[in-house]
């Protein structure tokens, strides 16, 4: 069985809109599972430059799938292997929530495998 690795990653500035108001981080952090392929999330890594708790939300077809809290000036690494298959046509995005007015940068790295 052949597999292909995919990554949604980068460093992105943000301005918080409220801890209960997640918003898309960047258009580059969206992925649609290709036709005829099943994709598995493998891991999520994230870092937060601010002095406040933030969180990243993995959105699946417009609905929250997983929440990743990232502490103040901290990082998180979560293994996701074999958590759930994403079928063809599934759209995933990474959104972020931070306290209103809090600005900084978030580092995200979501690893996926297409099989």
N, C-alpha and C positions, 0 to 999 in steps of 0.2 A: 504494500500500500504506500503510495507516494503522498507526502504531505508538504505543505508550503507554509512557512512562518509569515505572519503579518504583525505589524506593530503600529499602535497609535501612540505617538510619543512626542515630547518636546517640552519646552519651557514657555509658559504663557503668563503674561501679566493679567491681573484682574482687579476689579473694584467691586467689593461686596454689595449685594442688594438686600441682605437680610438672611439670617441663617435658615429661615424656612422658605427661601425663594431661590432654588437652584436655577441656573441659566447655562446655556451652551458655552463651553470654554472657547472653542474655536472650530470652524468648519472642517479643519483637518482632522478633528477627532471624531469623525463619523465614518462608519463602515457598513456596507451592505454585503451580506453573504452572497457570493456568486451562484448562479444557477448550477445545479448538479453537484453542489459542494455542501458539506457539513463543516461547521467551524466550531472549535472548542476554545473558550478562554483558558489561558494557561496560568497567567499571573497578572497582578496589578502591583505596581510600585508608584509611590507618590511622595512628593516633598513639598513643604510649606515654608515660605520665607517670612510669614507674618508672626506676630506675637499672639495670635488668636487661633482657636480651633476652627478649622474649615472642614468641609467634606466634599468628596467627589462621588457622583452618582453615575453608575452604569445604567443607561436607559436602553431598554429593549422595546422596539416598536412603540415608542412613546410612553412606556410604563417603566417606572424604576425597577431594576432587577437586583442590584447590589449597591450598598452604601459603604464608602471607605472614609472613615474619619481620619484626619491627619492633624496631630497635635501642633501646638505653637512651636515654630522653628524646629520641626521634627519631620520624620518620614515614616512610611508604612510599606510593608511588603506582604502581600497576601497570595498564597498559592491557590489557584482555582482549577487545577487540572481535574478533569472528569466531573466537574460540578454540573455542567449542563451543555447539551449540544444546541447549537444555533443552526436552524435549517435554512435552506436556500431562501433568499428574499428577506431574511431578517435584517433589520436595521438597528445598529447599536450606535450610541453616542455617549460621550462623557460630558457631564454637566458639573457645575461647581456651586457650592453655597458657602457664603462667608458673612459675618456680621456686617450690617449696613455701614458703608463708609470705610471699611478696612480694605486697604490696597496692598498689593504685593505681587508675588509670582508663585505659580504652582508648577512643579515638575511632575509630569505624568508619563507612565510607560505601561501600556496594556499590551501584553503578549497574547497572540492568537495563533492557532494552528488550523489550517484548512486541510481537510481530509476527504 
